[in-house]
Amino acid sequence: MLEEAGKVVAVRDQFAWIETAPNTACNSCSVRSGCGTSVLAKILGRRIEPVRVIDRIGVSVGDRVVIGISESGLLRGSLAVYCVPLAGLFAGAVAGSYLFSGSASAHADLTTILAAAAGFAAGLAWLRSFSRRSEQDERYQPVLLRQLTATVD
């Protein structure tokens, strides 16, 4: 279980919204001056987005809490987000190339590109469906683990 401390900023129905401090390793990294991530962080600033979690322990606004997400859920979700659209892209490109492999047509490359784009779009459509299915699946959701303090700022 990956854990992170945060502060409750809103409570509605059975959900709580938690803000966590953004963690970056940029200050301790030896190559931060030449790193794109460090440059983007300086340009865009640090935006804090609240995380929605299921509230099973009854927290209040201002409470300090620990939230967690399972490693397997994070890994499966990451693989879905990164690998499925790319697999669709490559599968579409291979299919398009295979369909026009014997053709010397000037449109063979364009057809391959369009097939790759269609495969990518199919991967994104599957990802949207997966996202909707996993929205209520606790394996992919952060959960409230425990309350640290009950102080209101």
C-alpha angles and dihedrals in degrees: 000000000000110000134199132177120229147152127257110242100171140010123199128166107317095338135087126196113221128195116207128190111256111247121208130166092213095108093056099038118107094214098047093120092062100035123109093212092057092049092049091048090054093048099042098034126214112305116191115210119188117239119224114227134173109258109220097149100054106246129184132216109281096027117135110229143170118235127190143188127198117254092227093053091048091049094047092046092048092049090050093050097046107027106039097059090044092048089051090050093051094041090051092048093049092046092048092047092047093050092054100031094113094043122095089196119141087227095060093092093046090050090050090051092048091048089050090051090049090051090050091049090050089052090051091048090052089048091053090052091047090050092053092047093048094046091091097029108108092209088072099035131086113242135202107253103178145335118251102189137348100222123135118213 
